């Protein structure tokens, strides 16, 4: 939920006519986050939010990385 909340909090700054297509995160094995579990949780958490339909891409890296790397947006919700 924190990831979804963080992305949703940025939407007003980006403008009313944008929609989120993709969220990219970097996760390391020492972060304590299981990529498959995060993918499942994200898919459930976005339902009913302004970023519903967004796709989560996970980049697995070494170490303890856990970061939001990028958010891909498009102008207008019809461009999803």
Secondary structure as GFF3:
##gff-version 3
##sequence-region A 1 80
A	DSSP	alpha_helix	2	14	.	.	.	ID=ss1
A	DSSP	beta_strand	18	28	.	.	.	ID=ss2
A	DSSP	three_ten_helix	29	31	.	.	.	ID=ss3
A	DSSP	alpha_helix	35	45	.	.	.	ID=ss4
A	DSSP	beta_strand	55	61	.	.	.	ID=ss5
A	DSSP	beta_strand	66	75	.	.	.	ID=ss6
A	DSSP	three_ten_helix	77	79	.	.	.	ID=ss7
###
